[in-house]
């Protein structure tokens, strides 16, 4: 059987068919082998070596800037291969730095002021009242000095007179402070200047309402009585919020008041 040529360079194979020049064995054998197919892309390359078959992954740590600011990974955690910064998503619920402890009142179900905030508020209010105290003490000292020159040198109970005089002076001196605390703690806001600075407020422990002027007035005078009673009850009263279930001092229990934290 005759085969008609298709043109220059065409050649006849052993099967008797004609093929074009680029399919001649001398051409195909000189060509380089085709490249292997590219692996499917999995995103950004992993910063961690991929373990081989049967190998246990090793915790190589995390590169700088991997975790978002403020986030702390759980202990012993390391990302899987191929998981890098480009593929980071939001952390699961419950992960991250632990929240600050907040103590809720069992009756009002609102945050209670920690002891240190109450202490700092007292120091601020004490600094404000110190000027009034200086004026009162100066007036009392002047009155006592003018009378001492005319007083009788014969007294039946000099020690008792001194003790009684000291108690009366202390009560008189406490009246401006009691008025200050009664007017501000008993107000609608329930805050003295110190409590405003610390964002805490006095409230009725039964209803959550303001305690009123007279309750705030008596609430402070109770602490004055504790000071007069050889100071020990006052110290216990001041420390009582540290172990009390509602963070109440003794004067809070008498006045049925609690101190709430407005910005826990």
Rosetta constraint file for C-alpha pairs under 8 A:
AtomPair CA 3 CA 16 HARMONIC 7.79 0.50
AtomPair CA 3 CA 17 HARMONIC 7.80 0.50
AtomPair CA 3 CA 18 HARMONIC 7.89 0.50
AtomPair CA 5 CA 10 HARMONIC 6.95 0.50
AtomPair CA 5 CA 18 HARMONIC 7.44 0.50
AtomPair CA 6 CA 10 HARMONIC 6.32 0.50
AtomPair CA 6 CA 18 HARMONIC 7.62 0.50
AtomPair CA 9 CA 20 HARMONIC 6.83 0.50
AtomPair CA 9 CA 21 HARMONIC 5.10 0.50
AtomPair CA 10 CA 18 HARMONIC 6.42 0.50
AtomPair CA 10 CA 19 HARMONIC 5.66 0.50
AtomPair CA 10 CA 20 HARMONIC 4.75 0.50
AtomPair CA 10 CA 21 HARMONIC 5.23 0.50
AtomPair CA 11 CA 18 HARMONIC 5.44 0.50
AtomPair CA 11 CA 19 HARMONIC 5.55 0.50
AtomPair CA 11 CA 20 HARMONIC 6.73 0.50
AtomPair CA 11 CA 21 HARMONIC 6.95 0.50
AtomPair CA 11 CA 24 HARMONIC 7.45 0.50
AtomPair CA 12 CA 16 HARMONIC 5.89 0.50
AtomPair CA 12 CA 17 HARMONIC 5.48 0.50
AtomPair CA 12 CA 18 HARMONIC 4.44 0.50
AtomPair CA 12 CA 19 HARMONIC 6.37 0.50
AtomPair CA 13 CA 17 HARMONIC 5.68 0.50
AtomPair CA 13 CA 18 HARMONIC 6.40 0.50
AtomPair CA 13 CA 19 HARMONIC 7.28 0.50
AtomPair CA 19 CA 23 HARMONIC 6.56 0.50
AtomPair CA 19 CA 24 HARMONIC 7.50 0.50
AtomPair CA 20 CA 24 HARMONIC 7.30 0.50
AtomPair CA 22 CA 27 HARMONIC 6.24 0.50
AtomPair CA 22 CA 28 HARMONIC 7.36 0.50
AtomPair CA 23 CA 27 HARMONIC 6.69 0.50
AtomPair CA 23 CA 28 HARMONIC 6.38 0.50
AtomPair CA 24 CA 28 HARMONIC 6.54 0.50
AtomPair CA 25 CA 29 HARMONIC 5.97 0.50
AtomPair CA 26 CA 30 HARMONIC 6.66 0.50
AtomPair CA 27 CA 31 HARMONIC 6.81 0.50
AtomPair CA 42 CA 82 HARMONIC 7.27 0.50
AtomPair CA 43 CA 82 HARMONIC 7.62 0.50
AtomPair CA 44 CA 82 HARMONIC 7.13 0.50
AtomPair CA 44 CA 84 HARMONIC 7.05 0.50
AtomPair CA 44 CA 86 HARMONIC 6.66 0.50
AtomPair CA 44 CA 87 HARMONIC 7.99 0.50
AtomPair CA 45 CA 82 HARMONIC 6.14 0.50
AtomPair CA 45 CA 84 HARMONIC 7.68 0.50
AtomPair CA 46 CA 81 HARMONIC 5.80 0.50
AtomPair CA 46 CA 82 HARMONIC 4.24 0.50
AtomPair CA 46 CA 83 HARMONIC 6.18 0.50
AtomPair CA 46 CA 84 HARMONIC 6.00 0.50
AtomPair CA 47 CA 63 HARMONIC 7.64 0.50
AtomPair CA 47 CA 81 HARMONIC 7.92 0.50
AtomPair CA 47 CA 82 HARMONIC 7.61 0.50
AtomPair CA 47 CA 84 HARMONIC 6.92 0.50
AtomPair CA 48 CA 60 HARMONIC 6.85 0.50
AtomPair CA 48 CA 81 HARMONIC 6.20 0.50
AtomPair CA 48 CA 82 HARMONIC 7.75 0.50
AtomPair CA 49 CA 81 HARMONIC 7.23 0.50
AtomPair CA 50 CA 57 HARMONIC 7.66 0.50
AtomPair CA 50 CA 81 HARMONIC 5.86 0.50
AtomPair CA 51 CA 55 HARMONIC 5.57 0.50
AtomPair CA 51 CA 56 HARMONIC 6.68 0.50
AtomPair CA 51 CA 57 HARMONIC 5.73 0.50
AtomPair CA 59 CA 76 HARMONIC 7.89 0.50
AtomPair CA 59 CA 77 HARMONIC 7.86 0.50
AtomPair CA 59 CA 78 HARMONIC 5.78 0.50
AtomPair CA 60 CA 78 HARMONIC 7.62 0.50
AtomPair CA 61 CA 78 HARMONIC 6.55 0.50
AtomPair CA 62 CA 66 HARMONIC 6.35 0.50
AtomPair CA 62 CA 78 HARMONIC 7.32 0.50
AtomPair CA 66 CA 84 HARMONIC 7.38 0.50
AtomPair CA 66 CA 85 HARMONIC 5.36 0.50
AtomPair CA 67 CA 71 HARMONIC 6.27 0.50
AtomPair CA 67 CA 72 HARMONIC 7.44 0.50
AtomPair CA 67 CA 73 HARMONIC 7.84 0.50
AtomPair CA 67 CA 85 HARMONIC 7.73 0.50
AtomPair CA 70 CA 96 HARMONIC 7.74 0.50
AtomPair CA 70 CA 97 HARMONIC 7.58 0.50
AtomPair CA 71 CA 96 HARMONIC 5.24 0.50
AtomPair CA 71 CA 97 HARMONIC 6.76 0.50
AtomPair CA 72 CA 95 HARMONIC 7.84 0.50
AtomPair CA 72 CA 96 HARMONIC 5.28 0.50
AtomPair CA 72 CA 97 HARMONIC 6.37 0.50
AtomPair CA 73 CA 77 HARMONIC 6.57 0.50
AtomPair CA 73 CA 95 HARMONIC 7.50 0.50
AtomPair CA 73 CA 96 HARMONIC 6.82 0.50
AtomPair CA 74 CA 95 HARMONIC 7.45 0.50
AtomPair CA 74 CA 96 HARMONIC 7.87 0.50
AtomPair CA 79 CA 83 HARMONIC 5.89 0.50
AtomPair CA 79 CA 84 HARMONIC 7.59 0.50
AtomPair CA 83 CA 87 HARMONIC 6.12 0.50
AtomPair CA 83 CA 88 HARMONIC 7.42 0.50
AtomPair CA 84 CA 88 HARMONIC 6.51 0.50
AtomPair CA 91 CA 95 HARMONIC 6.48 0.50
AtomPair CA 91 CA 96 HARMONIC 7.88 0.50
AtomPair CA 102 CA 111 HARMONIC 6.20 0.50
AtomPair CA 102 CA 112 HARMONIC 7.62 0.50
AtomPair CA 102 CA 264 HARMONIC 6.75 0.50
AtomPair CA 103 CA 111 HARMONIC 5.43 0.50
AtomPair CA 103 CA 112 HARMONIC 5.70 0.50
AtomPair CA 104 CA 108 HARMONIC 7.94 0.50
AtomPair CA 104 CA 109 HARMONIC 5.30 0.50
AtomPair CA 104 CA 110 HARMONIC 5.02 0.50
AtomPair CA 104 CA 111 HARMONIC 4.33 0.50
AtomPair CA 104 CA 112 HARMONIC 5.81 0.50
AtomPair CA 105 CA 109 HARMONIC 4.75 0.50
AtomPair CA 105 CA 110 HARMONIC 5.42 0.50
AtomPair CA 105 CA 111 HARMONIC 6.14 0.50
AtomPair CA 105 CA 112 HARMONIC 6.05 0.50
AtomPair CA 105 CA 246 HARMONIC 5.90 0.50
AtomPair CA 106 CA 246 HARMONIC 7.20 0.50
AtomPair CA 107 CA 205 HARMONIC 7.42 0.50
AtomPair CA 107 CA 206 HARMONIC 7.05 0.50
AtomPair CA 108 CA 205 HARMONIC 7.21 0.50
AtomPair CA 108 CA 206 HARMONIC 7.42 0.50
AtomPair CA 108 CA 207 HARMONIC 7.32 0.50
AtomPair CA 108 CA 208 HARMONIC 6.48 0.50
AtomPair CA 110 CA 260 HARMONIC 6.93 0.50
AtomPair CA 110 CA 261 HARMONIC 7.89 0.50
AtomPair CA 111 CA 260 HARMONIC 5.79 0.50
AtomPair CA 111 CA 261 HARMONIC 5.39 0.50
AtomPair CA 111 CA 262 HARMONIC 7.34 0.50
AtomPair CA 111 CA 264 HARMONIC 6.82 0.50
AtomPair CA 112 CA 246 HARMONIC 7.38 0.50
AtomPair CA 112 CA 247 HARMONIC 6.94 0.50
AtomPair CA 112 CA 258 HARMONIC 7.66 0.50
AtomPair CA 112 CA 259 HARMONIC 6.10 0.50
AtomPair CA 112 CA 260 HARMONIC 4.35 0.50
AtomPair CA 112 CA 261 HARMONIC 5.09 0.50
AtomPair CA 113 CA 117 HARMONIC 6.58 0.50
AtomPair CA 113 CA 118 HARMONIC 7.02 0.50
AtomPair CA 113 CA 200 HARMONIC 6.29 0.50
AtomPair CA 113 CA 247 HARMONIC 7.60 0.50
AtomPair CA 113 CA 259 HARMONIC 5.67 0.50
AtomPair CA 113 CA 260 HARMONIC 4.86 0.50
AtomPair CA 113 CA 261 HARMONIC 4.23 0.50
AtomPair CA 113 CA 264 HARMONIC 7.81 0.50
AtomPair CA 114 CA 118 HARMONIC 6.82 0.50
AtomPair CA 114 CA 247 HARMONIC 7.55 0.50
AtomPair CA 114 CA 261 HARMONIC 7.54 0.50
AtomPair CA 115 CA 119 HARMONIC 6.31 0.50
AtomPair CA 115 CA 241 HARMONIC 6.26 0.50
AtomPair CA 115 CA 242 HARMONIC 6.35 0.50
AtomPair CA 115 CA 247 HARMONIC 7.62 0.50
AtomPair CA 116 CA 120 HARMONIC 6.23 0.50
AtomPair CA 117 CA 121 HARMONIC 6.14 0.50
AtomPair CA 117 CA 198 HARMONIC 6.19 0.50
AtomPair CA 117 CA 200 HARMONIC 7.69 0.50
AtomPair CA 118 CA 122 HARMONIC 6.25 0.50
AtomPair CA 118 CA 195 HARMONIC 7.53 0.50
AtomPair CA 118 CA 200 HARMONIC 7.90 0.50
AtomPair CA 119 CA 123 HARMONIC 6.38 0.50
AtomPair CA 120 CA 124 HARMONIC 6.30 0.50
AtomPair CA 120 CA 194 HARMONIC 7.34 0.50
AtomPair CA 120 CA 198 HARMONIC 7.74 0.50
AtomPair CA 121 CA 125 HARMONIC 6.21 0.50
AtomPair CA 121 CA 193 HARMONIC 7.75 0.50
AtomPair CA 121 CA 194 HARMONIC 4.04 0.50
AtomPair CA 121 CA 195 HARMONIC 5.21 0.50
AtomPair CA 121 CA 197 HARMONIC 7.30 0.50
AtomPair CA 121 CA 198 HARMONIC 6.51 0.50
AtomPair CA 122 CA 126 HARMONIC 5.91 0.50
AtomPair CA 122 CA 194 HARMONIC 6.43 0.50
AtomPair CA 123 CA 127 HARMONIC 6.24 0.50
AtomPair CA 123 CA 194 HARMONIC 7.57 0.50
AtomPair CA 124 CA 128 HARMONIC 6.50 0.50
AtomPair CA 124 CA 193 HARMONIC 7.47 0.50
AtomPair CA 124 CA 194 HARMONIC 5.02 0.50
AtomPair CA 125 CA 129 HARMONIC 6.24 0.50
AtomPair CA 125 CA 192 HARMONIC 7.24 0.50
AtomPair CA 125 CA 193 HARMONIC 6.43 0.50
AtomPair CA 125 CA 194 HARMONIC 5.24 0.50
AtomPair CA 126 CA 130 HARMONIC 6.00 0.50
AtomPair CA 127 CA 131 HARMONIC 7.72 0.50
AtomPair CA 129 CA 133 HARMONIC 6.34 0.50
AtomPair CA 129 CA 177 HARMONIC 6.86 0.50
AtomPair CA 130 CA 134 HARMONIC 6.23 0.50
AtomPair CA 131 CA 135 HARMONIC 6.59 0.50
AtomPair CA 132 CA 136 HARMONIC 6.36 0.50
AtomPair CA 132 CA 176 HARMONIC 7.69 0.50
AtomPair CA 133 CA 137 HARMONIC 6.05 0.50
AtomPair CA 133 CA 173 HARMONIC 6.84 0.50
AtomPair CA 134 CA 138 HARMONIC 6.04 0.50
AtomPair CA 135 CA 139 HARMONIC 6.25 0.50
AtomPair CA 136 CA 140 HARMONIC 6.20 0.50
AtomPair CA 136 CA 173 HARMONIC 6.72 0.50
AtomPair CA 137 CA 141 HARMONIC 5.98 0.50
AtomPair CA 137 CA 173 HARMONIC 7.72 0.50
AtomPair CA 138 CA 142 HARMONIC 6.19 0.50
AtomPair CA 139 CA 143 HARMONIC 6.28 0.50
AtomPair CA 140 CA 144 HARMONIC 6.09 0.50
AtomPair CA 141 CA 145 HARMONIC 6.01 0.50
AtomPair CA 142 CA 146 HARMONIC 6.28 0.50
AtomPair CA 143 CA 147 HARMONIC 6.41 0.50
AtomPair CA 144 CA 148 HARMONIC 6.04 0.50
AtomPair CA 145 CA 149 HARMONIC 7.21 0.50
AtomPair CA 146 CA 150 HARMONIC 7.79 0.50
AtomPair CA 147 CA 151 HARMONIC 6.09 0.50
AtomPair CA 157 CA 161 HARMONIC 6.21 0.50
AtomPair CA 158 CA 162 HARMONIC 6.28 0.50
AtomPair CA 159 CA 163 HARMONIC 6.31 0.50
AtomPair CA 160 CA 164 HARMONIC 6.02 0.50
AtomPair CA 161 CA 165 HARMONIC 5.90 0.50
AtomPair CA 162 CA 166 HARMONIC 6.07 0.50
AtomPair CA 163 CA 167 HARMONIC 6.31 0.50
AtomPair CA 164 CA 168 HARMONIC 6.23 0.50
AtomPair CA 165 CA 169 HARMONIC 6.08 0.50
AtomPair CA 166 CA 170 HARMONIC 6.11 0.50
AtomPair CA 167 CA 171 HARMONIC 6.23 0.50
AtomPair CA 167 CA 228 HARMONIC 6.99 0.50
AtomPair CA 168 CA 172 HARMONIC 6.14 0.50
AtomPair CA 169 CA 173 HARMONIC 6.02 0.50
AtomPair CA 170 CA 174 HARMONIC 6.11 0.50
AtomPair CA 171 CA 175 HARMONIC 6.54 0.50
AtomPair CA 171 CA 224 HARMONIC 7.32 0.50
AtomPair CA 173 CA 177 HARMONIC 7.73 0.50
AtomPair CA 174 CA 178 HARMONIC 6.00 0.50
AtomPair CA 174 CA 221 HARMONIC 7.33 0.50
AtomPair CA 174 CA 224 HARMONIC 7.05 0.50
AtomPair CA 175 CA 179 HARMONIC 6.08 0.50
AtomPair CA 176 CA 180 HARMONIC 6.14 0.50
AtomPair CA 177 CA 181 HARMONIC 6.13 0.50
AtomPair CA 177 CA 220 HARMONIC 7.84 0.50
AtomPair CA 178 CA 182 HARMONIC 5.76 0.50
AtomPair CA 178 CA 216 HARMONIC 7.70 0.50
AtomPair CA 178 CA 217 HARMONIC 5.04 0.50
AtomPair CA 178 CA 218 HARMONIC 7.39 0.50
AtomPair CA 178 CA 220 HARMONIC 5.48 0.50
AtomPair CA 178 CA 221 HARMONIC 6.22 0.50
AtomPair CA 179 CA 183 HARMONIC 5.93 0.50
AtomPair CA 179 CA 217 HARMONIC 5.98 0.50
AtomPair CA 180 CA 184 HARMONIC 6.26 0.50
AtomPair CA 180 CA 192 HARMONIC 7.96 0.50
AtomPair CA 181 CA 185 HARMONIC 5.37 0.50
AtomPair CA 181 CA 186 HARMONIC 7.48 0.50
AtomPair CA 181 CA 192 HARMONIC 6.71 0.50
AtomPair CA 181 CA 216 HARMONIC 6.12 0.50
AtomPair CA 181 CA 217 HARMONIC 6.31 0.50
AtomPair CA 181 CA 220 HARMONIC 6.77 0.50
AtomPair CA 182 CA 186 HARMONIC 5.35 0.50
AtomPair CA 182 CA 187 HARMONIC 7.97 0.50
AtomPair CA 182 CA 212 HARMONIC 7.42 0.50
AtomPair CA 182 CA 213 HARMONIC 4.66 0.50
AtomPair CA 182 CA 214 HARMONIC 6.26 0.50
AtomPair CA 182 CA 215 HARMONIC 6.95 0.50
AtomPair CA 182 CA 216 HARMONIC 3.91 0.50
AtomPair CA 182 CA 217 HARMONIC 3.95 0.50
AtomPair CA 182 CA 218 HARMONIC 7.53 0.50
AtomPair CA 182 CA 219 HARMONIC 7.76 0.50
AtomPair CA 182 CA 220 HARMONIC 7.48 0.50
AtomPair CA 183 CA 187 HARMONIC 6.02 0.50
AtomPair CA 183 CA 212 HARMONIC 7.82 0.50
AtomPair CA 183 CA 213 HARMONIC 5.22 0.50
AtomPair CA 183 CA 216 HARMONIC 7.12 0.50
AtomPair CA 183 CA 217 HARMONIC 7.47 0.50
AtomPair CA 184 CA 189 HARMONIC 7.69 0.50
AtomPair CA 184 CA 190 HARMONIC 5.98 0.50
AtomPair CA 184 CA 191 HARMONIC 5.54 0.50
AtomPair CA 184 CA 192 HARMONIC 5.07 0.50
AtomPair CA 184 CA 213 HARMONIC 7.76 0.50
AtomPair CA 185 CA 189 HARMONIC 7.48 0.50
AtomPair CA 185 CA 190 HARMONIC 4.16 0.50
AtomPair CA 185 CA 191 HARMONIC 5.00 0.50
AtomPair CA 185 CA 192 HARMONIC 5.91 0.50
AtomPair CA 185 CA 201 HARMONIC 7.47 0.50
AtomPair CA 185 CA 202 HARMONIC 5.99 0.50
AtomPair CA 185 CA 210 HARMONIC 7.95 0.50
AtomPair CA 185 CA 211 HARMONIC 7.40 0.50
AtomPair CA 185 CA 212 HARMONIC 7.58 0.50
AtomPair CA 185 CA 213 HARMONIC 7.41 0.50
AtomPair CA 185 CA 216 HARMONIC 5.75 0.50
AtomPair CA 186 CA 190 HARMONIC 5.45 0.50
AtomPair CA 186 CA 191 HARMONIC 7.93 0.50
AtomPair CA 186 CA 202 HARMONIC 7.74 0.50
AtomPair CA 186 CA 210 HARMONIC 5.89 0.50
AtomPair CA 186 CA 211 HARMONIC 5.00 0.50
AtomPair CA 186 CA 212 HARMONIC 3.91 0.50
AtomPair CA 186 CA 213 HARMONIC 4.45 0.50
AtomPair CA 186 CA 214 HARMONIC 7.49 0.50
AtomPair CA 186 CA 215 HARMONIC 6.97 0.50
AtomPair CA 186 CA 216 HARMONIC 5.15 0.50
AtomPair CA 187 CA 191 HARMONIC 7.29 0.50
AtomPair CA 187 CA 210 HARMONIC 6.34 0.50
AtomPair CA 187 CA 211 HARMONIC 7.52 0.50
AtomPair CA 187 CA 212 HARMONIC 6.10 0.50
AtomPair CA 187 CA 213 HARMONIC 6.85 0.50
AtomPair CA 188 CA 210 HARMONIC 5.55 0.50
AtomPair CA 189 CA 201 HARMONIC 6.94 0.50
AtomPair CA 189 CA 210 HARMONIC 7.33 0.50
AtomPair CA 190 CA 201 HARMONIC 5.02 0.50
AtomPair CA 190 CA 202 HARMONIC 4.87 0.50
AtomPair CA 190 CA 203 HARMONIC 6.53 0.50
AtomPair CA 190 CA 210 HARMONIC 6.15 0.50
AtomPair CA 190 CA 211 HARMONIC 7.63 0.50
AtomPair CA 191 CA 195 HARMONIC 5.14 0.50
AtomPair CA 191 CA 196 HARMONIC 5.71 0.50
AtomPair CA 191 CA 200 HARMONIC 7.00 0.50
AtomPair CA 191 CA 201 HARMONIC 5.02 0.50
AtomPair CA 191 CA 202 HARMONIC 6.54 0.50
AtomPair CA 192 CA 196 HARMONIC 6.16 0.50
AtomPair CA 193 CA 197 HARMONIC 6.40 0.50
AtomPair CA 194 CA 198 HARMONIC 6.48 0.50
AtomPair CA 195 CA 199 HARMONIC 5.75 0.50
AtomPair CA 195 CA 200 HARMONIC 5.10 0.50
AtomPair CA 195 CA 201 HARMONIC 6.22 0.50
AtomPair CA 196 CA 200 HARMONIC 6.48 0.50
AtomPair CA 196 CA 201 HARMONIC 7.66 0.50
AtomPair CA 199 CA 261 HARMONIC 6.38 0.50
AtomPair CA 199 CA 262 HARMONIC 5.42 0.50
AtomPair CA 199 CA 263 HARMONIC 6.06 0.50
AtomPair CA 200 CA 259 HARMONIC 6.59 0.50
AtomPair CA 200 CA 260 HARMONIC 5.50 0.50
AtomPair CA 200 CA 261 HARMONIC 4.58 0.50
AtomPair CA 200 CA 262 HARMONIC 5.42 0.50
AtomPair CA 200 CA 263 HARMONIC 7.60 0.50
AtomPair CA 201 CA 259 HARMONIC 5.45 0.50
AtomPair CA 201 CA 260 HARMONIC 5.34 0.50
AtomPair CA 201 CA 261 HARMONIC 6.75 0.50
AtomPair CA 201 CA 262 HARMONIC 7.17 0.50
AtomPair CA 202 CA 210 HARMONIC 7.22 0.50
AtomPair CA 202 CA 211 HARMONIC 7.46 0.50
AtomPair CA 202 CA 257 HARMONIC 6.64 0.50
AtomPair CA 202 CA 258 HARMONIC 5.81 0.50
AtomPair CA 202 CA 259 HARMONIC 4.50 0.50
AtomPair CA 202 CA 260 HARMONIC 6.36 0.50
AtomPair CA 203 CA 208 HARMONIC 5.21 0.50
AtomPair CA 203 CA 209 HARMONIC 5.67 0.50
AtomPair CA 203 CA 210 HARMONIC 5.16 0.50
AtomPair CA 203 CA 211 HARMONIC 5.92 0.50
AtomPair CA 203 CA 257 HARMONIC 5.61 0.50
AtomPair CA 203 CA 258 HARMONIC 5.54 0.50
AtomPair CA 203 CA 259 HARMONIC 6.23 0.50
AtomPair CA 203 CA 260 HARMONIC 7.14 0.50
AtomPair CA 204 CA 208 HARMONIC 4.79 0.50
AtomPair CA 204 CA 209 HARMONIC 5.29 0.50
AtomPair CA 204 CA 210 HARMONIC 5.90 0.50
AtomPair CA 204 CA 211 HARMONIC 5.27 0.50
AtomPair CA 204 CA 256 HARMONIC 6.09 0.50
AtomPair CA 204 CA 257 HARMONIC 4.54 0.50
AtomPair CA 204 CA 258 HARMONIC 6.32 0.50
AtomPair CA 205 CA 256 HARMONIC 5.41 0.50
AtomPair CA 205 CA 257 HARMONIC 4.51 0.50
AtomPair CA 205 CA 258 HARMONIC 5.14 0.50
AtomPair CA 206 CA 256 HARMONIC 7.08 0.50
AtomPair CA 206 CA 257 HARMONIC 7.75 0.50
AtomPair CA 211 CA 215 HARMONIC 5.90 0.50
AtomPair CA 211 CA 216 HARMONIC 6.49 0.50
AtomPair CA 211 CA 257 HARMONIC 7.25 0.50
AtomPair CA 212 CA 216 HARMONIC 6.23 0.50
AtomPair CA 213 CA 217 HARMONIC 5.95 0.50
AtomPair CA 214 CA 218 HARMONIC 6.06 0.50
AtomPair CA 215 CA 219 HARMONIC 5.88 0.50
AtomPair CA 215 CA 255 HARMONIC 6.40 0.50
AtomPair CA 216 CA 220 HARMONIC 6.48 0.50
AtomPair CA 216 CA 255 HARMONIC 7.87 0.50
AtomPair CA 217 CA 221 HARMONIC 6.52 0.50
AtomPair CA 218 CA 222 HARMONIC 6.19 0.50
AtomPair CA 218 CA 255 HARMONIC 7.68 0.50
AtomPair CA 219 CA 223 HARMONIC 7.23 0.50
AtomPair CA 219 CA 251 HARMONIC 5.81 0.50
AtomPair CA 219 CA 252 HARMONIC 7.09 0.50
AtomPair CA 219 CA 254 HARMONIC 7.54 0.50
AtomPair CA 219 CA 255 HARMONIC 5.81 0.50
AtomPair CA 220 CA 224 HARMONIC 6.78 0.50
AtomPair CA 220 CA 251 HARMONIC 7.56 0.50
AtomPair CA 221 CA 225 HARMONIC 6.44 0.50
AtomPair CA 222 CA 226 HARMONIC 6.44 0.50
AtomPair CA 222 CA 251 HARMONIC 6.07 0.50
AtomPair CA 223 CA 227 HARMONIC 6.36 0.50
AtomPair CA 223 CA 234 HARMONIC 6.33 0.50
AtomPair CA 223 CA 237 HARMONIC 7.89 0.50
AtomPair CA 223 CA 251 HARMONIC 6.63 0.50
AtomPair CA 224 CA 228 HARMONIC 6.36 0.50
AtomPair CA 225 CA 229 HARMONIC 6.26 0.50
AtomPair CA 226 CA 230 HARMONIC 7.48 0.50
AtomPair CA 226 CA 231 HARMONIC 6.13 0.50
AtomPair CA 226 CA 232 HARMONIC 7.43 0.50
AtomPair CA 226 CA 233 HARMONIC 5.17 0.50
AtomPair CA 226 CA 234 HARMONIC 4.68 0.50
AtomPair CA 226 CA 237 HARMONIC 7.99 0.50
AtomPair CA 227 CA 231 HARMONIC 4.32 0.50
AtomPair CA 227 CA 232 HARMONIC 7.41 0.50
AtomPair CA 227 CA 233 HARMONIC 7.05 0.50
AtomPair CA 227 CA 234 HARMONIC 5.34 0.50
AtomPair CA 229 CA 233 HARMONIC 6.80 0.50
AtomPair CA 231 CA 235 HARMONIC 6.45 0.50
AtomPair CA 232 CA 236 HARMONIC 6.44 0.50
AtomPair CA 233 CA 237 HARMONIC 5.92 0.50
AtomPair CA 234 CA 238 HARMONIC 6.09 0.50
AtomPair CA 235 CA 239 HARMONIC 6.33 0.50
AtomPair CA 236 CA 240 HARMONIC 5.89 0.50
AtomPair CA 237 CA 249 HARMONIC 5.26 0.50
AtomPair CA 237 CA 250 HARMONIC 5.10 0.50
AtomPair CA 237 CA 251 HARMONIC 7.07 0.50
AtomPair CA 238 CA 249 HARMONIC 6.19 0.50
AtomPair CA 238 CA 250 HARMONIC 7.94 0.50
AtomPair CA 239 CA 243 HARMONIC 7.93 0.50
AtomPair CA 239 CA 249 HARMONIC 7.19 0.50
AtomPair CA 240 CA 244 HARMONIC 5.98 0.50
AtomPair CA 240 CA 247 HARMONIC 7.30 0.50
AtomPair CA 240 CA 248 HARMONIC 6.58 0.50
AtomPair CA 240 CA 249 HARMONIC 4.95 0.50
AtomPair CA 240 CA 250 HARMONIC 6.88 0.50
AtomPair CA 241 CA 245 HARMONIC 7.92 0.50
AtomPair CA 241 CA 246 HARMONIC 7.43 0.50
AtomPair CA 241 CA 247 HARMONIC 3.96 0.50
AtomPair CA 241 CA 248 HARMONIC 4.81 0.50
AtomPair CA 241 CA 249 HARMONIC 5.20 0.50
AtomPair CA 242 CA 247 HARMONIC 6.38 0.50
AtomPair CA 243 CA 247 HARMONIC 6.93 0.50
AtomPair CA 244 CA 248 HARMONIC 5.93 0.50
AtomPair CA 244 CA 249 HARMONIC 7.70 0.50
AtomPair CA 246 CA 258 HARMONIC 7.37 0.50
AtomPair CA 247 CA 258 HARMONIC 7.43 0.50
AtomPair CA 247 CA 259 HARMONIC 7.84 0.50
AtomPair CA 248 CA 252 HARMONIC 5.43 0.50
AtomPair CA 248 CA 253 HARMONIC 6.43 0.50
AtomPair CA 248 CA 257 HARMONIC 7.68 0.50
AtomPair CA 248 CA 258 HARMONIC 6.08 0.50
AtomPair CA 248 CA 259 HARMONIC 7.64 0.50
AtomPair CA 249 CA 253 HARMONIC 6.55 0.50
AtomPair CA 250 CA 254 HARMONIC 6.44 0.50
AtomPair CA 251 CA 255 HARMONIC 6.13 0.50
AtomPair CA 252 CA 256 HARMONIC 5.59 0.50
AtomPair CA 252 CA 257 HARMONIC 4.80 0.50
AtomPair CA 252 CA 258 HARMONIC 6.19 0.50
AtomPair CA 253 CA 257 HARMONIC 6.46 0.50
